[in-house]
Amino acid sequence: MDTYSRLTLVGAGPGDPELITLKGVKALESADVVLYDALANPDLLIHAPETALRIYVGKRAGMHEKQQDEINRMIVGYAKTMGHVVRLKGGDAFVFGRGHEELEYAASHGVPGEYVPGISSAFAVPGLAGFPLTKRGCNESVTIVTGTLKNGSLSDEIQTAARGNSTVVILMGTRKLNAITEIFKKERGSEEPIALIQNGSRADEKTLVGTVSDIKEKLKADPIYAPAIIIIGMVVRERQLLAKVMSSADDLQRSF
C-alpha cells in the first residue's frame, strides 16, 4: 500500500461542534482533503488547514446508492493524488453511517484507513434533550433501529422492537411516523410516550412530546422536520418528572 495515501473516518458527533472528539480534531488538523456530510457541522472545517480541500458530499433523497459509489471513488482518488483524506460524517460513522463500507472500499484499492469514533446522535441527542435512554425500574434495554430501508420501505425491525418494553430510538423515521405509531399503538397501547427531536444538540433544537395516539395531531400544529430522532418508551416521561423535582428543589432553596 502507498503509505502517502490514507483515509481517516471521523465521527463528527450529533451537531454541536464542541462534541467532536479530540482525536477527530487532530485528524482534521492534518487533512489534505475533507469530504463532509450534510449532518456534519461545517463549523468543524475550521480545524482543517487553510490549504486543505473542503468538499461537501451530502446525499440527496433517491440517489444514495449512486452518490455512495461516487464518494467511494472520490476517497480513493483524492487519497492517491493528495494524501490524507478525512471523511467527516455526522454522529458515529459505524451507526447507520456506511463508514465501514468506505473503509473496505478504500482498503481494497490500496488506501489504508483509520476509524475515529464519534458521539452517536442515537445516544447523545435524547440525553441532551433530557430523556434518559435507561432508568432503573423503567426499562432494561435500548433498541436502535433505522426507520427507512434503502428501498424506501419501513424496516421490519420496528415491529420486533415494539413487541418488547425497551426504549426504542428510531433514526431516519420521520417520514414513516404514521406507520410507526400505528405499530406501537397495537403492540404497546395508545398511551405509549413518544418524543421527536429535530436538530438535536444544535442551537435550533426542537422537541415535541406526546403519545403514539396524539403525536400526529400535535405535529400538525407544531411540525418537526428531518433530521429528527424518534424516541418511544416510558423513559420519555422521565424528563417531566425530573423537571418537577428540580422545580421543587429550587423552591426549597429559595425558602432558606
CORMOTA-V168907 format. One record per pair of residues at least 12 apart in sequence whose C-alpha atoms are under 6 Angstrom apart, sorted by the first residue. I is the first residue (numbers start at 1). GAP is how many residues later the second one is. Records with the same first field share a line. If there is no record, write none. Layout:
I: GAP + GAP
//
This chain:
1: 109
4: 79
5: 74 + 75 + 78 + 79 + 106
6: 73 + 78 + 105 + 106 + 107
7: 77 + 78 + 79 + 106
8: 78 + 105 + 106
9: 77 + 78 + 106 + 107
10: 14 + 77 + 78 + 106
11: 78 + 79 + 80 + 81 + 82 + 106 + 107
12: 28 + 77 + 78 + 79 + 106
13: 77 + 78 + 105 + 106 + 107
14: 77 + 107
15: 26 + 186 + 187
16: 185 + 186
28: 19 + 20
29: 18 + 19 + 20
31: 53 + 54 + 55
32: 20 + 52
33: 19 + 20 + 52
34: 20 + 51 + 52 + 53
35: 20 + 21 + 52
36: 20 + 21 + 52
37: 20 + 21 + 52
38: 20
39: 51
40: 49 + 50
76: 30
91: 27 + 28 + 29 + 30
92: 25 + 26 + 27 + 28
125: 75
130: 109
131: 105 + 108
139: 27
141: 25
142: 24 + 25 + 26
143: 25
144: 24 + 25 + 26
145: 25
146: 24 + 25 + 26
147: 23 + 24 + 25 + 26
148: 25
162: 22 + 25
163: 24
167: 65 + 66
168: 63 + 64
169: 61 + 62
170: 60
171: 58
181: 31
190: 22 + 23
191: 20
192: 19 + 20
193: 17 + 18 + 39 + 40 + 41 + 43
194: 15 + 16 + 17 + 37 + 38
195: 13 + 14 + 35 + 36
196: 12 + 33 + 34
197: 31 + 32
198: 29 + 30
//
